[in-house]
């Protein structure tokens, strides 16, 4: 028997923002977004450990990437057009300024950078990468477009002293 779920993702959960927030609209401060993200991380890590927290954030990002693809990019068949529209949408949504450094689908590798990243740009150096949600999001987006399963790993992060986040995406199998 299946689990009775209250919060299975649906765009309906986003709600009618204009109706519900006629004065405040659809924006909030980056501080509040990060407050939510890092308090979630804190509590999940206390209850389940760092490894499970990262797994949850990666899987959440993966779902987010698949849902973003379905909402904004279905029907695009050309990689250049997909990248162009993805760059525009991520900038419009205030997520990041995306740049593709390498796209080698024949060998199953993509390298991308995200500047002014929503999750980490401006944070203090921590000696570890923090953009686990983004790893999953890019994996979900790339899989949705290519039909191939990707594992995405952040290799450079603002929090490790870099000023842009760099992700390596590799096809699995």
FIMIDREN-703960 format. One line per 4 residues: number of its first residue (from 1); for each residue x, y, z of N, C-alpha, C. Coordinates in pm, whole numbers, always signed. Example, Ala and Ser with C-alpha at 12.3 -4.5 7.8 and 13.67 -1.06 7.14 Angstrom:
<recs>
1 = +1319/-569/+780/+1230/-450/+780/+1320/-330/+780 | +1285/-225/+708/+1367/-106/+714/+1290/+3/+787 $
</recs>
This chain:
<recs>
1 = +85/-118/+0/+0/+0/+0/+90/+124/+0 | +54/+224/-81/+134/+345/-94/+124/+437/+28 | +221/+522/+37/+225/+621/+145/+128/+734/+111 | +47/+773/+208/-41/+887/+190/+45/+1013/+200 $
5 = +53/+1089/+89/+141/+1206/+84/+59/+1334/+82 | +110/+1435/+151/+46/+1565/+151/+110/+1661/+51 | +238/+1641/+20/+311/+1744/-53/+377/+1696/-182 | +321/+1594/-247/+377/+1554/-375/+378/+1677/-466 $
9 = +492/+1701/-533/+505/+1824/-607/+403/+1836/-720 | +351/+1956/-731/+264/+1996/-840/+281/+2148/-852 | +275/+2199/-974/+284/+2344/-991/+167/+2414/-921 | +60/+2340/-890/-50/+2398/-814/-4/+2446/-676 $
13 = +99/+2380/-622/+152/+2421/-491/+217/+2559/-496 | +251/+2606/-614/+306/+2741/-628/+195/+2843/-600 | +74/+2807/-636/-42/+2891/-606/-61/+3006/-704 | -163/+3084/-678/-193/+3204/-755/-128/+3320/-681 $
17 = -7/+3352/-718/+71/+3451/-645/+8/+3590/-655 | -44/+3625/-771/-105/+3758/-785/-227/+3772/-695 | -304/+3664/-680/-421/+3668/-592/-377/+3673/-445 | -282/+3591/-410/-241/+3580/-270/-146/+3688/-221 $
21 = -72/+3750/-314/+26/+3853/-276/+12/+3975/-366 | -105/+4039/-361/-128/+4152/-453/-34/+4270/-428 | +18/+4283/-308/+107/+4394/-277/+254/+4355/-280 | +286/+4234/-233/+426/+4192/-225/+475/+4125/-353 $
25 = +384/+4069/-433/+423/+4009/-559/+500/+3879/-545 | +577/+3847/-649/+641/+3716/-657/+789/+3716/-619 | +834/+3816/-548/+975/+3820/-510/+990/+3827/-359 | +1108/+3786/-314/+1147/+3799/-175/+1297/+3824/-173 $
29 = +1353/+3842/-58/+1497/+3868/-51/+1576/+3739/-57 | +1697/+3749/-106/+1788/+3635/-110/+1817/+3585/+31 | +1821/+3677/+127/+1846/+3638/+266/+1739/+3542/+316 | +1615/+3567/+281/+1505/+3481/+327/+1512/+3345/+258 $
33 = +1544/+3342/+129/+1562/+3214/+59/+1672/+3133/+128 | +1786/+3198/+154/+1897/+3126/+218/+1865/+3088/+362 | +1790/+3172/+432/+1745/+3136/+567/+1667/+3005/+561 | +1574/+2996/+467/+1494/+2874/+454/+1583/+2755/+418 $
37 = +1670/+2773/+317/+1754/+2662/+272/+1845/+2611/+385 | +1913/+2702/+452/+2013/+2657/+549/+1951/+2616/+683 | +1831/+2663/+716/+1763/+2607/+834/+1709/+2468/+803 | +1658/+2447/+681/+1622/+2310/+640/+1743/+2219/+650 $
41 = +1856/+2262/+593/+1977/+2181/+596/+2017/+2149/+739 | +2013/+2248/+826/+2053/+2231/+965/+1970/+2123/+1034 | +1839/+2135/+1024/+1750/+2039/+1091/+1761/+1900/+1029 | +1764/+1892/+897/+1776/+1761/+833/+1909/+1695/+870 $
45 = +2015/+1774/+873/+2147/+1720/+909/+2149/+1671/+1053 | +2087/+1745/+1144/+2079/+1702/+1285/+2006/+1569/+1297 | +1901/+1552/+1219/+1818/+1432/+1230/+1874/+1313/+1151 | +1938/+1340/+1037/+1975/+1231/+946/+2121/+1227/+906 $
49 = +2200/+1327/+943/+2341/+1330/+906/+2367/+1406/+777 | +2494/+1439/+757/+2534/+1520/+642/+2512/+1447/+510 | +2550/+1320/+504/+2538/+1245/+378/+2393/+1237/+332 | +2302/+1206/+425/+2160/+1197/+389/+2105/+1335/+352 $
53 = +2151/+1438/+420/+2107/+1574/+387/+2145/+1608/+245 | +2270/+1580/+208/+2313/+1607/+71/+2234/+1524/-29 | +2203/+1401/+4/+2124/+1316/-83/+1983/+1375/-102 | +1924/+1421/+6/+1790/+1481/-1/+1792/+1607/-87 $
57 = +1893/+1691/-67/+1901/+1814/-146/+1928/+1784/-294 | +2012/+1685/-323/+2039/+1647/-462/+1910/+1596/-527 | +1842/+1505/-458/+1718/+1450/-514/+1611/+1558/-530 | +1605/+1652/-437/+1510/+1763/-449/+1544/+1849/-568 $
61 = +1672/+1878/-587/+1716/+1955/-703/+1685/+1883/-833 | +1707/+1750/-832/+1678/+1668/-948/+1529/+1679/-986 | +1442/+1665/-887/+1299/+1681/-912/+1270/+1822/-962 | +1333/+1921/-899/+1314/+2059/-942/+1356/+2080/-1087 $
65 = +1471/+2022/-1125/+1518/+2035/-1263/+1423/+1970/-1362 | +1371/+1852/-1327/+1275/+1784/-1416/+1148/+1868/-1429 | +1102/+1925/-1317/+980/+2007/-1321/+1003/+2138/-1396 | +1119/+2200/-1379/+1150/+2321/-1456/+1148/+2290/-1605 $
69 = +1208/+2177/-1641/+1210/+2138/-1782/+1067/+2124/-1836 | +983/+2051/-1764/+845/+2031/-1809/+768/+2162/-1819 | +797/+2255/-1729/+724/+2381/-1726/+770/+2479/-1835 | +902/+2477/-1868/+955/+2584/-1954/+1024/+2539/-2083 $
73 = +1063/+2411/-2095/+1151/+2376/-2207/+1104/+2260/-2295 | +990/+2202/-2268/+941/+2089/-2348/+927/+2133/-2494 | +968/+2045/-2583/+954/+2072/-2726/+1080/+2124/-2790 | +1177/+2166/-2712/+1304/+2212/-2768/+1386/+2088/-2804 $
77 = +1436/+2084/-2928/+1511/+1968/-2972/+1658/+2000/-3004 | +1690/+2126/-3020/+1826/+2168/-3054/+1901/+2208/-2926 | +2018/+2150/-2906/+2097/+2177/-2785/+2129/+2325/-2771 | +2167/+2391/-2879/+2200/+2533/-2870/+2080/+2616/-2826 $
81 = +1963/+2583/-2879/+1841/+2654/-2840/+1805/+2625/-2694 | +1822/+2500/-2653/+1797/+2465/-2513/+1888/+2545/-2420 | +2017/+2549/-2451/+2112/+2623/-2368/+2076/+2771/-2365 | +2044/+2827/-2480/+2007/+2970/-2489/+1885/+3001/-2401 $
85 = +1782/+2917/-2413/+1661/+2941/-2334/+1684/+2912/-2185 | +1764/+2811/-2154/+1797/+2781/-2015/+1873/+2897/-1953 | +1971/+2950/-2024/+2046/+3065/-1973/+1953/+3182/-1945 | +1864/+3212/-2038/+1771/+3324/-2021/+1678/+3302/-1902 $
89 = +1625/+3179/-1889/+1529/+3151/-1782/+1596/+3155/-1645 | +1716/+3096/-1633/+1785/+3098/-1504/+1820/+3241/-1462 | +1855/+3324/-1559/+1883/+3464/-1529/+1754/+3536/-1489 | +1648/+3516/-1567/+1518/+3579/-1538/+1469/+3542/-1398 $
93 = +1485/+3415/-1361/+1439/+3369/-1230/+1535/+3405/-1116 | +1650/+3463/-1149/+1746/+3502/-1047/+1820/+3384/-987 | +1832/+3274/-1061/+1899/+3154/-1010/+2048/+3163/-1030 | +2091/+3199/-1151/+2234/+3206/-1181/+2253/+3260/-1322 $
97 = +2376/+3298/-1350/+2417/+3330/-1486/+2494/+3208/-1535 | +2431/+3135/-1625/+2482/+3006/-1671/+2570/+3022/-1795 | +2680/+2948/-1794/+2767/+2942/-1910/+2809/+2797/-1931 | +2807/+2755/-2054/+2850/+2619/-2088/+2995/+2626/-2132 $
101 = +3082/+2555/-2061/+3224/+2552/-2098/+3252/+2440/-2197 | +3179/+2330/-2183/+3203/+2215/-2270/+3074/+2135/-2283 | +3041/+2100/-2405/+2929/+2009/-2430/+2982/+1901/-2523 | +3000/+1783/-2471/+3050/+1670/-2549/+2956/+1552/-2522 $
105 = +2842/+1554/-2590/+2743/+1448/-2569/+2792/+1313/-2621 | +2880/+1315/-2721/+2933/+1188/-2774/+3009/+1113/-2665 | +3084/+1185/-2583/+3158/+1122/-2472/+3086/+1137/-2339 | +2968/+1196/-2342/+2884/+1204/-2223/+2934/+1299/-2116 $
109 = +2992/+1413/-2155/+3040/+1508/-2055/+2998/+1651/-2090 | +2951/+1720/-1988/+2916/+1860/-1999/+2979/+1931/-1880 | +3039/+2046/-1905/+3092/+2129/-1797/+3021/+2264/-1807 | +2964/+2306/-1695/+2892/+2433/-1694/+2931/+2514/-1572 $
113 = +2916/+2644/-1584/+2941/+2731/-1470/+2815/+2811/-1439 | +2801/+2845/-1312/+2690/+2926/-1265/+2748/+3039/-1181 | +2744/+3160/-1234/+2792/+3277/-1162/+2674/+3342/-1090 | +2704/+3413/-984/+2603/+3479/-900/+2497/+3378/-857 $
117 = +2544/+3260/-824/+2458/+3148/-789/+2369/+3179/-668 | +2245/+3141/-678/+2145/+3164/-574/+2187/+3107/-439 | +2250/+2990/-441/+2278/+2918/-316/+2403/+2964/-244 | +2504/+3018/-314/+2630/+3036/-243/+2704/+3166/-269 $
121 = +2678/+3236/-376/+2757/+3354/-408/+2750/+3456/-294 | +2869/+3491/-246/+2877/+3586/-135/+2891/+3522/+1 | +2879/+3391/+11/+2897/+3323/+139/+3046/+3322/+176 | +3076/+3302/+303/+3216/+3291/+343/+3277/+3160/+292 $
125 = +3410/+3158/+285/+3476/+3034/+247/+3456/+2930/+355 | +3419/+2809/+312/+3387/+2701/+405/+3470/+2576/+382 | +3553/+2574/+278/+3636/+2458/+244/+3554/+2340/+193 | +3429/+2361/+156/+3349/+2256/+93/+3242/+2322/+5 $
129 = +3200/+2247/-97/+3097/+2296/-188/+2961/+2286/-120 | +2871/+2379/-153/+2738/+2378/-91/+2623/+2364/-191 | +2652/+2361/-318/+2546/+2369/-419/+2491/+2231/-458 | +2459/+2151/-359/+2409/+2016/-382/+2274/+2018/-453 $
133 = +2187/+2110/-415/+2057/+2122/-483/+2080/+2149/-632 | +2174/+2240/-661/+2203/+2274/-800/+2254/+2155/-879 | +2338/+2072/-815/+2386/+1951/-882/+2267/+1869/-932 | +2173/+1846/-843/+2055/+1769/-880/+1971/+1839/-985 $
137 = +1956/+1972/-973/+1875/+2047/-1068/+1933/+2035/-1209 | +2065/+2052/-1221/+2126/+2041/-1354/+2116/+1898/-1406 | +2127/+1798/-1318/+2111/+1659/-1360/+1970/+1636/-1414 | +1869/+1686/-1346/+1731/+1671/-1391/+1704/+1743/-1522 $
141 = +1757/+1863/-1537/+1739/+1938/-1662/+1807/+1867/-1778 | +1933/+1824/-1758/+2007/+1759/-1867/+1944/+1626/-1906 | +1901/+1549/-1807/+1836/+1421/-1838/+1707/+1444/-1915 | +1631/+1542/-1871/+1503/+1570/-1939/+1525/+1608/-2084 $
145 = +1629/+1687/-2111/+1654/+1728/-2249/+1713/+1617/-2333 | +1813/+1546/-2280/+1887/+1448/-2361/+1827/+1308/-2358 | +1750/+1278/-2253/+1701/+1142/-2235/+1805/+1049/-2174 | +1920/+1105/-2135/+2027/+1027/-2074/+2042/+1066/-1928 $
149 = +2069/+969/-1843/+2088/+993/-1699/+2226/+1055/-1677 | +2230/+1165/-1603/+2354/+1234/-1569/+2377/+1232/-1419 | +2502/+1225/-1381/+2545/+1255/-1245/+2620/+1386/-1254 | +2582/+1482/-1172/+2645/+1614/-1174/+2716/+1636/-1041 $
153 = +2840/+1683/-1050/+2919/+1710/-930/+2978/+1850/-941 | +2961/+1928/-835/+3023/+2060/-829/+3171/+2042/-798 | +3256/+2104/-879/+3400/+2092/-860/+3465/+2223/-815 | +3399/+2334/-837/+3442/+2465/-788/+3320/+2535/-732 $
157 = +3339/+2609/-623/+3227/+2676/-556/+3278/+2806/-494 | +3189/+2902/-482/+3223/+3025/-413/+3281/+2992/-275 | +3221/+2894/-210/+3260/+2858/-73/+3395/+2788/-63 | +3452/+2751/-178/+3587/+2693/-176/+3688/+2792/-232 $
161 = +3647/+2918/-243/+3738/+3023/-286/+3727/+3062/-432 | +3642/+2994/-507/+3622/+3031/-647/+3513/+3137/-653 | +3506/+3208/-762/+3405/+3311/-773/+3297/+3276/-874 | +3299/+3151/-914/+3192/+3094/-995/+3180/+2947/-957 $
165 = +3063/+2893/-971/+3043/+2750/-943/+3060/+2674/-1073 | +3137/+2569/-1068/+3160/+2486/-1187/+3110/+2346/-1159 | +3037/+2292/-1255/+2976/+2160/-1240/+3021/+2073/-1358 | +3054/+1948/-1326/+3085/+1850/-1429/+2971/+1750/-1430 $
169 = +2913/+1733/-1549/+2801/+1641/-1567/+2847/+1527/-1656 | +2831/+1405/-1606/+2870/+1286/-1682/+2750/+1193/-1697 | +2738/+1138/-1819/+2634/+1040/-1846/+2666/+913/-1767 | +2565/+856/-1707/+2580/+734/-1630/+2561/+615/-1725 $
173 = +2654/+520/-1717/+2641/+396/-1795/+2684/+405/-1931 $
</recs>
